[in-house]
């Protein structure tokens, strides 16, 4: 009976839907997190009577035919890249991107990762690093005798040294954008890696055409909409229950057939 297998694919699809939703809710307070959305496709169809085939010796054509679908599968899990809210932290090394772009981070492996999480700090050498201690490219070092640090909207890191009035530029933070940022591979720790699907990164100073601007003392919050996620969770739960009832109904039909004499 096809309905058993069809309903099973529906239950597995809704299980994936619930897992994606639960991950969104689990990360509703994760800095720079972008929510995901599961997309599904119907499976191949079994033709009982192929549409367009002849139905008689006189050449009449079947106008619709008869096809039975064999279920559903997960097609993709998309990342929704809309801007999250900006939250003020008053930490002078916290940075938020208002608009497009990703910070570039040097991993211990030597690879470059990309992130929207701008909760930065200084290392023991005075280098701007992430919360995990990874160096934010291009490796800007703040002098130990700096009295004040300003990071402007275009990414310039300006410091005021002891005994000086004028600010000194010690580095330039750049942002990276991608032809297809949905193709980035999430690697955990709020990091993404470039793939062949994302295309090669294109780096430039913040504020350039197509690039966002930086806000010092702010972080970007998650873009998860709690109400929408709860609604999705309820919908997925009900769809799962209905597919499970199809399995029960199919089992009862098979039981009735088995009792025939």
CORHUPE-V485939 format. One record per residue. N is the residue number from 1. RES is the residue in three letters. PSI is psi in whole degrees, -180 to 180 (999 if undefined). D_CENTER is the distance of its C-alpha to the mean C-alpha in Angstrom with 2 decimals. Layout:
# CORHUPE-V485939
n->(N & N)
res->(RES & RES)
psi->(PSI & PSI)
d_center->(D_CENTER & D_CENTER)
This chain:
# CORHUPE-V485939
n->(1 & 2 & 3 & 4 & 5 & 6 & 7 & 8 & 9 & 10 & 11 & 12 & 13 & 14 & 15 & 16 & 17 & 18 & 19 & 20 & 21 & 22 & 23 & 24 & 25 & 26 & 27 & 28 & 29 & 30 & 31 & 32 & 33 & 34 & 35 & 36 & 37 & 38 & 39 & 40 & 41 & 42 & 43 & 44 & 45 & 46 & 47 & 48 & 49 & 50 & 51 & 52 & 53 & 54 & 55 & 56 & 57 & 58 & 59 & 60 & 61 & 62 & 63 & 64 & 65 & 66 & 67 & 68 & 69 & 70 & 71 & 72 & 73 & 74 & 75 & 76 & 77 & 78 & 79 & 80 & 81 & 82 & 83 & 84 & 85 & 86 & 87 & 88 & 89 & 90 & 91 & 92 & 93 & 94 & 95 & 96 & 97 & 98 & 99 & 100 & 101 & 102 & 103 & 104 & 105 & 106 & 107 & 108 & 109 & 110 & 111 & 112 & 113 & 114 & 115 & 116 & 117 & 118 & 119 & 120 & 121 & 122 & 123 & 124 & 125 & 126 & 127 & 128 & 129 & 130 & 131 & 132 & 133 & 134 & 135 & 136 & 137 & 138 & 139 & 140 & 141 & 142 & 143 & 144 & 145 & 146 & 147 & 148 & 149 & 150 & 151 & 152 & 153 & 154 & 155 & 156 & 157 & 158 & 159 & 160 & 161 & 162 & 163 & 164 & 165 & 166 & 167 & 168 & 169 & 170 & 171 & 172 & 173 & 174 & 175 & 176 & 177 & 178 & 179 & 180 & 181 & 182 & 183 & 184 & 185 & 186 & 187 & 188 & 189 & 190 & 191 & 192 & 193 & 194 & 195 & 196 & 197 & 198 & 199 & 200 & 201 & 202 & 203 & 204 & 205 & 206 & 207 & 208 & 209 & 210 & 211 & 212 & 213 & 214 & 215 & 216 & 217 & 218 & 219 & 220 & 221 & 222 & 223 & 224 & 225 & 226 & 227 & 228 & 229 & 230 & 231 & 232 & 233 & 234 & 235 & 236 & 237 & 238 & 239 & 240 & 241 & 242 & 243 & 244 & 245 & 246 & 247 & 248 & 249 & 250 & 251 & 252 & 253 & 254 & 255 & 256 & 257 & 258 & 259 & 260 & 261)
res->(UNK & UNK & UNK & UNK & UNK & UNK & UNK & UNK & UNK & UNK & UNK & UNK & UNK & UNK & UNK & UNK & UNK & UNK & UNK & UNK & UNK & UNK & UNK & UNK & UNK & UNK & UNK & UNK & UNK & UNK & UNK & UNK & UNK & UNK & UNK & UNK & UNK & UNK & UNK & UNK & UNK & UNK & UNK & UNK & UNK & UNK & UNK & UNK & UNK & UNK & UNK & UNK & UNK & UNK & UNK & UNK & UNK & UNK & UNK & UNK & UNK & UNK & UNK & UNK & UNK & UNK & UNK & UNK & UNK & UNK & UNK & UNK & UNK & UNK & UNK & UNK & UNK & UNK & UNK & UNK & UNK & UNK & UNK & UNK & UNK & UNK & UNK & UNK & UNK & UNK & UNK & UNK & UNK & UNK & UNK & UNK & UNK & UNK & UNK & UNK & UNK & UNK & UNK & UNK & UNK & UNK & UNK & UNK & UNK & UNK & UNK & UNK & UNK & UNK & UNK & UNK & UNK & UNK & UNK & UNK & UNK & UNK & UNK & UNK & UNK & UNK & UNK & UNK & UNK & UNK & UNK & UNK & UNK & UNK & UNK & UNK & UNK & UNK & UNK & UNK & UNK & UNK & UNK & UNK & UNK & UNK & UNK & UNK & UNK & UNK & UNK & UNK & UNK & UNK & UNK & UNK & UNK & UNK & UNK & UNK & UNK & UNK & UNK & UNK & UNK & UNK & UNK & UNK & UNK & UNK & UNK & UNK & UNK & UNK & UNK & UNK & UNK & UNK & UNK & UNK & UNK & UNK & UNK & UNK & UNK & UNK & UNK & UNK & UNK & UNK & UNK & UNK & UNK & UNK & UNK & UNK & UNK & UNK & UNK & UNK & UNK & UNK & UNK & UNK & UNK & UNK & UNK & UNK & UNK & UNK & UNK & UNK & UNK & UNK & UNK & UNK & UNK & UNK & UNK & UNK & UNK & UNK & UNK & UNK & UNK & UNK & UNK & UNK & UNK & UNK & UNK & UNK & UNK & UNK & UNK & UNK & UNK & UNK & UNK & UNK & UNK & UNK & UNK & UNK & UNK & UNK & UNK & UNK & UNK & UNK & UNK & UNK & UNK & UNK & UNK & UNK & UNK & UNK & UNK & UNK & UNK)
psi->(119 & -31 & -29 & -49 & -37 & -47 & -33 & -41 & -35 & -41 & -40 & -37 & -43 & -28 & -43 & -41 & -44 & -39 & -41 & -44 & -42 & -35 & -38 & -47 & -36 & -27 & 23 & -18 & 14 & 127 & 127 & 8 & 141 & 126 & 158 & 158 & 126 & 137 & 143 & 156 & 148 & 151 & -180 & 161 & 145 & 125 & 114 & -39 & 112 & 130 & 137 & -6 & 159 & 143 & -1 & 171 & -18 & -1 & 15 & 147 & 137 & 124 & -25 & -32 & -168 & 114 & 141 & 123 & 150 & 17 & -156 & 155 & 160 & 123 & -43 & 161 & 104 & 149 & 124 & 115 & 20 & 154 & 134 & 171 & 155 & 125 & 128 & 134 & -21 & 12 & 122 & -16 & -1 & 134 & 139 & 144 & 121 & 97 & -156 & 153 & 162 & 144 & 148 & 131 & 133 & 119 & 159 & -27 & -12 & -15 & 159 & 128 & 168 & 142 & 155 & -2 & 109 & 29 & 86 & 165 & -175 & 141 & 179 & -20 & -3 & 12 & 142 & 123 & 167 & -180 & -23 & -1 & 10 & 140 & 130 & 124 & 143 & 30 & 66 & 130 & 129 & 126 & 147 & -26 & 19 & 125 & -30 & 147 & 127 & 130 & 111 & 180 & -25 & 8 & 5 & 132 & 110 & 132 & 150 & 118 & 158 & 133 & 2 & 152 & -43 & 146 & 149 & 132 & 119 & 1 & 169 & 115 & 134 & 154 & 152 & 138 & 164 & 148 & -36 & 89 & -17 & -17 & 1 & 144 & 120 & 129 & 9 & 170 & 32 & 23 & 151 & 151 & 144 & 146 & 175 & -26 & -33 & -26 & 173 & 142 & 147 & 113 & 143 & 170 & 145 & 145 & -13 & 160 & 126 & -4 & 145 & 178 & 160 & 146 & 117 & 140 & 15 & 158 & 156 & 124 & 172 & 148 & 20 & 129 & 108 & -44 & -44 & -40 & -40 & -39 & -44 & -38 & -43 & -43 & -45 & -39 & -43 & -40 & -39 & -44 & -41 & -38 & -36 & -33 & -32 & -40 & -42 & -45 & -41 & -39 & -41 & -37 & -41 & -36 & -39 & -39 & -40 & -25 & -4 & 143 & 999)
d_center->(38.09 & 34.87 & 33.58 & 33.01 & 30.62 & 28.96 & 28.38 & 27.07 & 24.28 & 23.51 & 23.41 & 21.09 & 18.67 & 18.82 & 18.45 & 15.07 & 14.28 & 15.58 & 13.70 & 10.24 & 11.87 & 13.50 & 10.53 & 9.32 & 12.99 & 13.49 & 11.14 & 12.60 & 14.60 & 12.38 & 12.85 & 10.20 & 7.37 & 4.74 & 5.32 & 4.92 & 8.15 & 10.54 & 13.01 & 16.49 & 19.55 & 23.19 & 25.06 & 28.25 & 31.31 & 34.76 & 37.53 & 40.57 & 42.11 & 40.48 & 40.13 & 42.56 & 44.90 & 48.62 & 50.00 & 53.71 & 56.36 & 56.64 & 53.14 & 51.35 & 47.54 & 45.16 & 43.32 & 40.27 & 40.72 & 39.19 & 35.74 & 34.10 & 30.35 & 29.36 & 26.17 & 22.41 & 19.65 & 15.86 & 15.04 & 11.28 & 8.03 & 6.18 & 3.03 & 5.69 & 6.87 & 10.06 & 12.12 & 12.46 & 16.08 & 18.22 & 20.23 & 23.44 & 24.23 & 27.43 & 26.48 & 27.51 & 25.02 & 21.91 & 20.16 & 17.68 & 16.49 & 17.53 & 16.16 & 14.49 & 14.24 & 13.30 & 15.89 & 17.34 & 18.24 & 20.90 & 20.33 & 23.53 & 23.28 & 23.71 & 20.36 & 18.37 & 14.85 & 12.75 & 11.49 & 11.41 & 13.35 & 16.90 & 18.93 & 21.48 & 25.03 & 28.01 & 29.05 & 32.69 & 33.38 & 31.94 & 28.87 & 25.66 & 23.19 & 20.00 & 20.42 & 20.67 & 23.33 & 21.58 & 23.16 & 21.44 & 22.59 & 25.26 & 26.77 & 28.47 & 31.26 & 32.71 & 36.47 & 37.81 & 40.28 & 37.76 & 38.62 & 35.68 & 32.34 & 30.83 & 27.60 & 27.85 & 25.46 & 25.93 & 25.04 & 28.65 & 29.51 & 32.98 & 35.20 & 38.59 & 40.89 & 43.88 & 46.92 & 45.11 & 44.36 & 42.31 & 38.67 & 37.77 & 34.68 & 33.36 & 30.20 & 27.53 & 23.78 & 21.89 & 18.40 & 16.69 & 15.12 & 14.23 & 15.56 & 12.29 & 9.32 & 7.22 & 9.44 & 8.54 & 8.85 & 7.50 & 11.02 & 11.16 & 13.00 & 10.19 & 10.75 & 9.50 & 12.20 & 13.46 & 14.30 & 16.77 & 14.23 & 12.76 & 16.39 & 18.23 & 17.33 & 19.71 & 20.79 & 22.89 & 24.03 & 22.20 & 23.80 & 24.49 & 23.83 & 20.16 & 19.20 & 18.61 & 21.13 & 21.25 & 22.48 & 24.40 & 24.56 & 21.29 & 17.75 & 14.64 & 13.77 & 10.73 & 10.17 & 10.61 & 13.75 & 15.92 & 18.36 & 16.03 & 14.42 & 18.03 & 19.13 & 16.61 & 17.79 & 21.38 & 20.98 & 19.52 & 22.32 & 24.96 & 23.88 & 24.06 & 27.50 & 28.77 & 27.91 & 29.69 & 32.66 & 32.84 & 33.29 & 35.98 & 37.71 & 37.69 & 39.13 & 41.86 & 42.73 & 43.07 & 45.18 & 47.42 & 47.92 & 48.78 & 51.47 & 53.23 & 56.73)
